[in-house]
Amino acid sequence: MSILAVTLAPAATRARRRPRFGRQWQGLLYVMPAIVLVTVFFVVPVLFTVWMSFHNWPLLGQSKWIGLQNYARMLTDTRFLSALSFTAYYTLIVTIVIFAIAFPLALFVERQRRGVEVYRTIFFMPVVVGLATASLLWVWLANVDSGLFSPVLRMLGVTGRSANLLATFDNAFLTIVVMVVWKIVGFTMIILLTGLQSIPADLTEAARIDGAGRWQRFRHLTLPLMRRTIALALILSVTGSVLAFDQFYIMTSGGPQNRMISVVYYIFNQSFVSFQLGYGSALSIVLLGILVALSVVQLWLLRVGDEK
């Protein structure tokens, strides 16, 4: 009996392992389409872009290996540094304004009141409009001859004559910021709303019974419990702002005086206007590194204190 038990034990062990081994392969098959898509449309292009960044790669003709010269060129490229500075300024302003509006809107539509579904729909509706379409719409609205903004501003007494809102840097920048906030704030509001709705009502009620005021509940209860939601909304907002292109290309074409050229716009010009694909690839890799670094820093800052 002991010999038989010793003989059957490995067979029983293999029989128990087969279902688990089969489930592992089954799970791999389920995720394989996603792995293939990510590999083909992200990993391979990124690796090829890295390879191109080490070359002088014209649109037509033979590419030439130049090592790190494209990356060294960025340090003295004043136009790239100017585009990087403008993008940082634009990202800071847009992110602050979006959160300053989206958070109160999320708090407003989170409470159950008459017509709250209508308010949510109205605030979210601009999100479904494409950014290029929204930019074209606002170009028409800001047109000095046929647009709606100029007559309204003149009627309200803001200006004494017809105003071209895209003629100067300050007016054009303000117009683009307002357009982007109008377009994006509903999306950020929905993200923050999901975080608000995930907070247990028992905690809020207990804090209210203990005498905590509205500001105290918001500061010591709502914000700490929404760390991850805020991190997601912040990363999406910052990433979208850093990658801004459509609004500057369509509404101002980088003007006035080339002062509204974002990093992505500059990469586009270098790659598909000047046909310097190697330098454009190096710029793209640097921008990818900046985005990864910003995301890591944001996640770290918002997770500080979670271990307590």
C-alpha positions as CSV (number, residue, x, y, z in Angstrom):
1,M,0.0,0.0,0.0
2,S,2.8,2.4,0.8
3,I,4.4,1.8,-2.6
4,L,1.1,2.3,-4.3
5,A,0.5,5.6,-2.4
6,V,4.0,6.8,-3.3
7,T,3.3,6.0,-7.0
8,L,-0.1,7.7,-7.1
9,A,1.0,10.8,-5.2
10,P,2.8,12.5,-8.1
11,A,0.0,11.7,-10.4
12,A,-2.6,13.2,-8.1
13,T,-0.3,16.3,-7.7
14,R,-0.1,16.7,-11.5
15,A,-3.9,16.3,-11.8
16,R,-4.4,19.1,-9.3
17,R,-1.9,21.4,-11.1
18,R,-3.4,20.9,-14.5
19,P,-6.6,23.0,-13.9
20,R,-4.6,25.9,-12.4
21,F,-2.1,25.7,-15.3
22,G,-5.0,25.7,-17.8
23,R,-6.6,28.7,-16.1
24,Q,-3.4,30.6,-16.3
25,W,-3.2,30.0,-20.1
26,Q,-6.9,30.9,-20.4
27,G,-6.3,34.2,-18.6
28,L,-3.4,34.9,-20.9
29,L,-5.5,34.3,-24.0
30,Y,-8.1,36.8,-22.7
31,V,-5.5,39.6,-22.3
32,M,-3.6,38.7,-25.4
33,P,-5.5,41.0,-27.7
34,A,-4.8,44.0,-25.4
35,I,-1.1,43.0,-25.2
36,V,-0.9,42.8,-29.0
37,L,-2.6,46.2,-29.4
38,V,-0.4,47.9,-26.8
39,T,2.7,46.3,-28.4
40,V,1.9,47.2,-32.0
41,F,0.5,50.7,-31.4
42,F,2.6,51.9,-28.4
43,V,5.7,49.8,-27.6
44,V,6.9,49.4,-31.2
45,P,6.3,53.0,-32.2
46,V,8.1,54.3,-29.1
47,L,11.1,52.1,-29.7
48,F,11.2,53.1,-33.4
49,T,10.9,56.8,-32.3
50,V,13.9,56.3,-30.0
51,W,15.9,54.8,-32.8
52,M,15.0,57.7,-35.1
53,S,16.0,60.2,-32.5
54,F,19.7,59.1,-32.8
55,H,19.7,59.8,-36.6
56,N,19.6,62.7,-38.9
57,W,16.4,61.4,-40.5
58,P,15.1,63.5,-43.5
59,L,11.7,62.8,-45.0
60,L,13.4,61.8,-48.2
61,G,16.9,60.5,-48.5
62,Q,19.3,58.4,-46.4
63,S,19.2,58.6,-42.7
64,K,22.6,59.2,-40.8
65,W,23.5,58.1,-37.3
66,I,24.5,61.2,-35.2
67,G,24.2,59.8,-31.7
68,L,23.0,62.3,-29.1
69,Q,23.3,65.4,-31.2
70,N,19.6,65.9,-31.5
71,Y,19.3,65.8,-27.7
72,A,22.2,68.2,-27.3
73,R,20.6,70.6,-29.8
74,M,17.6,71.1,-27.6
75,L,19.7,72.8,-24.9
76,T,20.5,75.7,-27.3
77,D,17.2,75.7,-29.2
78,T,15.6,78.9,-28.0
79,R,12.4,78.2,-29.9
80,F,12.0,74.9,-28.1
81,L,12.7,76.4,-24.7
82,S,10.2,79.1,-25.5
83,A,7.5,76.5,-26.5
84,L,8.3,74.6,-23.3
85,S,7.9,77.7,-21.2
86,F,4.6,78.6,-22.8
87,T,3.3,75.1,-22.4
88,A,4.1,75.1,-18.7
89,Y,2.4,78.5,-18.3
90,Y,-0.7,77.3,-20.2
91,T,-0.8,74.0,-18.3
92,L,-0.7,75.8,-14.9
93,I,-3.4,78.3,-15.8
94,V,-5.8,75.8,-17.4
95,T,-5.4,73.2,-14.6
96,I,-6.1,75.7,-11.9
97,V,-9.1,77.2,-13.6
98,I,-10.6,73.8,-14.5
99,F,-10.3,72.5,-10.9
100,A,-11.6,75.8,-9.5
101,I,-14.8,75.4,-11.5
102,A,-15.1,71.6,-11.7
103,F,-15.0,71.0,-7.9
104,P,-17.9,73.5,-7.1
105,L,-19.9,72.0,-10.0
106,A,-19.3,68.5,-8.7
107,L,-20.4,69.5,-5.2
108,F,-23.5,71.2,-6.7
109,V,-24.7,68.2,-8.8
110,E,-23.8,65.7,-6.1
111,R,-26.7,66.7,-3.9
112,Q,-30.1,65.3,-4.7
113,R,-32.3,68.2,-5.8
114,R,-34.9,68.8,-8.4
115,G,-33.5,68.8,-12.0
116,V,-30.0,67.7,-10.9
117,E,-29.9,65.3,-13.9
118,V,-30.6,68.2,-16.2
119,Y,-27.7,70.2,-14.7
120,R,-25.3,67.2,-15.1
121,T,-26.3,66.9,-18.7
122,I,-25.9,70.6,-19.5
123,F,-22.5,70.8,-17.8
124,F,-21.3,67.6,-19.5
125,M,-22.6,68.3,-23.1
126,P,-19.5,70.3,-24.3
127,V,-17.3,67.3,-23.6
128,V,-18.9,65.3,-26.5
129,V,-17.8,68.0,-28.9
130,G,-14.5,67.3,-30.5
131,L,-11.7,69.7,-29.7
132,A,-11.1,70.5,-33.3
133,T,-14.8,71.2,-33.8
134,A,-14.9,73.3,-30.7
135,S,-11.9,75.3,-31.9
136,L,-13.5,76.0,-35.2
137,L,-16.8,77.0,-33.5
138,W,-14.9,79.5,-31.2
139,V,-13.0,80.9,-34.2
140,W,-16.4,81.8,-35.7
141,L,-17.7,83.2,-32.4
142,A,-14.6,85.3,-31.9
143,N,-14.6,86.6,-35.5
144,V,-14.6,90.4,-35.5
145,D,-17.1,90.7,-38.4
146,S,-19.5,87.8,-38.2
147,G,-18.9,86.5,-34.7
148,L,-21.1,86.9,-31.6
149,F,-18.6,87.8,-29.0
150,S,-17.6,91.2,-30.4
151,P,-21.2,92.6,-30.6
152,V,-22.0,91.3,-27.1
153,L,-18.9,92.9,-25.6
154,R,-19.7,96.1,-27.4
155,M,-23.3,96.0,-26.1
156,L,-22.1,95.4,-22.6
157,G,-19.7,98.4,-22.8
158,V,-16.6,96.3,-22.3
159,T,-15.2,97.6,-25.6
160,G,-16.1,100.8,-27.5
161,R,-15.7,99.2,-30.9
162,S,-15.5,95.8,-32.6
163,A,-12.8,93.7,-30.9
164,N,-10.7,91.0,-32.6
165,L,-10.3,88.6,-29.7
166,L,-7.5,86.6,-31.5
167,A,-5.4,89.6,-32.6
168,T,-3.3,90.1,-29.5
169,F,-1.6,87.5,-27.2
170,D,-3.5,88.4,-24.1
171,N,-7.0,88.3,-25.7
172,A,-6.2,85.1,-27.8
173,F,-4.8,83.3,-24.7
174,L,-7.8,84.2,-22.6
175,T,-10.2,83.1,-25.4
176,I,-8.4,79.8,-25.8
177,V,-8.4,79.2,-22.0
178,V,-12.1,79.9,-21.8
179,M,-12.8,77.6,-24.7
180,V,-10.8,74.8,-23.2
181,V,-12.4,75.2,-19.8
182,W,-15.8,75.2,-21.4
183,K,-14.9,72.0,-23.3
184,I,-13.2,70.1,-20.5
185,V,-14.7,71.2,-17.2
186,G,-17.7,68.8,-17.5
187,F,-15.4,65.8,-17.8
188,T,-13.4,66.7,-14.7
189,M,-16.6,67.4,-12.9
190,I,-17.8,63.8,-13.6
191,I,-14.6,62.3,-12.4
192,L,-14.8,64.3,-9.1
193,L,-18.5,63.5,-8.8
194,T,-17.7,59.8,-8.8
195,G,-15.2,60.4,-5.9
196,L,-17.8,62.3,-4.0
197,Q,-20.4,59.6,-4.4
198,S,-18.0,57.0,-3.2
199,I,-17.7,58.6,0.2
200,P,-19.8,56.7,2.7
201,A,-22.8,58.7,3.8
202,D,-22.4,57.4,7.4
203,L,-19.0,59.2,7.7
204,T,-20.5,62.4,6.6
205,E,-23.5,62.1,8.9
206,A,-21.2,61.2,11.9
207,A,-19.1,64.2,11.3
208,R,-22.1,66.4,11.1
209,I,-23.5,65.0,14.4
210,D,-20.1,65.6,16.0
211,G,-20.4,69.3,15.1
212,A,-18.1,69.5,12.2
213,G,-19.0,72.4,9.9
214,R,-19.2,72.3,6.1
215,W,-15.6,73.5,5.6
216,Q,-14.3,71.2,8.3
217,R,-16.0,68.2,6.6
218,F,-14.7,69.2,3.3
219,R,-11.1,69.7,4.5
220,H,-10.8,66.7,6.9
221,L,-13.1,64.2,5.3
222,T,-13.9,64.9,1.7
223,L,-10.4,65.8,0.4
224,P,-8.5,63.0,2.1
225,L,-11.0,60.4,0.9
226,M,-10.8,61.8,-2.7
227,R,-7.0,61.6,-3.0
228,R,-7.0,59.0,-5.7
229,T,-9.8,60.6,-7.6
230,I,-8.1,64.0,-7.5
231,A,-4.9,62.3,-8.6
232,L,-6.6,60.8,-11.7
233,A,-8.3,64.1,-12.6
234,L,-5.1,66.0,-12.1
235,I,-3.0,63.7,-14.2
236,L,-5.6,63.7,-17.0
237,S,-5.8,67.5,-16.9
238,V,-2.1,68.1,-16.9
239,T,-1.4,65.5,-19.6
240,G,-4.1,67.0,-21.8
241,S,-2.7,70.5,-21.3
242,V,0.9,69.5,-22.0
243,L,-0.2,67.7,-25.2
244,A,-2.3,70.7,-26.4
245,F,-2.1,71.2,-30.1
246,D,-5.5,71.5,-31.9
247,Q,-6.6,74.8,-30.3
248,F,-3.4,76.6,-31.1
249,Y,-3.1,75.2,-34.6
250,I,-6.7,76.0,-35.5
251,M,-7.5,79.2,-33.6
252,T,-4.2,81.1,-33.9
253,S,-1.7,79.1,-36.0
254,G,0.8,79.7,-33.3
255,G,0.3,83.5,-33.3
256,P,0.3,86.3,-32.6
257,Q,4.0,86.6,-33.3
258,N,4.6,82.9,-32.8
259,R,4.1,83.4,-29.0
260,M,1.5,80.6,-28.7
261,I,3.4,77.6,-30.0
262,S,3.1,74.7,-27.7
263,V,5.6,71.8,-27.4
264,V,3.5,69.5,-29.6
265,Y,3.0,72.3,-32.1
266,Y,6.7,72.8,-32.3
267,I,7.3,69.0,-32.7
268,F,4.7,69.1,-35.5
269,N,6.6,72.0,-37.2
270,Q,10.0,70.3,-36.9
271,S,8.7,66.9,-38.1
272,F,6.2,67.8,-40.9
273,V,7.0,71.3,-41.9
274,S,10.8,71.4,-41.7
275,F,11.0,67.6,-42.3
276,Q,13.5,67.0,-39.5
277,L,12.1,63.7,-38.4
278,G,15.1,62.8,-36.3
279,Y,15.0,66.0,-34.3
280,G,11.2,65.7,-34.0
281,S,11.6,62.2,-32.6
282,A,14.0,63.4,-30.0
283,L,11.7,66.1,-29.0
284,S,8.9,63.5,-28.7
285,I,10.9,61.3,-26.4
286,V,11.8,64.2,-24.2
287,L,8.2,65.2,-24.0
288,L,7.2,61.6,-23.1
289,G,9.8,61.7,-20.3
290,I,8.4,65.0,-19.0
291,L,4.9,63.5,-18.9
292,V,6.0,60.4,-17.0
293,A,8.0,62.5,-14.5
294,L,5.0,64.8,-14.0
295,S,2.6,61.9,-13.4
296,V,5.0,60.2,-10.9
297,V,5.4,63.5,-9.0
298,Q,1.7,64.1,-8.9
299,L,1.0,60.6,-7.6
300,W,3.7,60.8,-5.0
301,L,2.5,64.2,-3.7
302,L,-1.1,63.0,-3.5
303,R,-0.2,59.8,-1.7
304,V,1.9,61.5,1.0
305,G,0.1,60.8,4.3
306,D,-1.7,57.6,3.1
307,E,0.6,55.5,5.1
308,K,-0.4,57.3,8.3
